[in-house]
């Protein structure tokens, strides 16, 4: 009954909003552009865990921690290239420990044919993570290097600005500044103007605001809309009061080699030790994302792989996982997202780690540069795998073997367990440019 209820609430939005609004989102093509972003995040997260274990006493655990992170990213889009680079410095703290991490990732995708934007591509993904932990009784340093090489087909186009343009034009129609019948070309053209205006880096926020508003208003005036205060108010409201979203359209399927090298050094009660591990895996994944209409969006991820530790012939892991997301965007100021996910991990098909989860997220506008984000998730884990730490490093599903993160907690356990995790958090983002 419980599973039927969850399925009902997933299918219901798809039925209610199955109508389209005359826009063929598959025709959208993101322009040739290079966009930079720099931001600071601070957040507080909490975790509650209830563990039912036949070998140990049941327990209920509550804890919280805070973090501050600084990030810089570059997105480059061309006919034959999609490239996303990011660098970040993170500081975390709680009553029991503090931790610092440095991250670098580069997702470089190059298509073989310029004319076929949905054709074959080659993908290279190097990632580096350096962590420092300092606890009451121990300290730890770790180095994690991932290199993914893939061959795939398909393309996913970001389209946040398409919907921003659509909401903006809806208000122009409501104010009788534009005819009630507007065409798809106008929305796509306005979205292009928005993207190009945003990609121009102007560090003085006053000058940036004037440049962007003038660019958008001039474009709309060129389409026959009267240049008056109502036009300015609508453009200003949507442009500076919108909440960022990652809506996109398209699909990609790929197969490739995913590898990791991990080195850990820690001191526990004045006794130093060091460990190394790594794996090489073959990964097959599929990503699909599509707007249902202006307000609703659906996304589906799935992946399967087999990984082998070169130093351990029997230490092999098999993993299959998937995730489905349904999102609702009532306005440009806020959104709500619900997701269900599952993962299956085994090494001998007798012992297994099975996880499933349900999550809700929201983002709310506060000011032009401040956003408040909230989330809550419920995750269930059933585990009876008795293996070494090398198998855990080899086959863990949360951030190494697969591209997508499904669960927020590391389940490095070597006993029978049946856990329910409740994770919740609230964070504030300040955007410099």
Protein Blocks (a to p, Z undefined) as FASTA:
>chain_A
ZZmmmmmmmmmmmmmmmpcehiafklpccdddddddddddddddddddddddfkbccddd
dddddddddddddddddfkbccdddddddddddfkbccddddddddddddfblklmmlcc
ddddddddddddddfkbccddddddddddddedddddfklmmmmmmmmmmmmmnopacfb
dcfklmmmmmmmmmmmmmpccfblklmmmmmmmmmmmmmmmnopacdfklmmmmmmmmmm
cccdfbdeddddddddddddddddddeehiacddddddddddddddddddfblmbccddd
ddddddddfklmklccddddddddddddfblmbccddddddddddfkomaccdddddddd
ddddfbfmbccdddddddddddfbdcdfklmmmmocklmmpmbdfbfbdcddfbdcdddd
ddddddddddfZZ
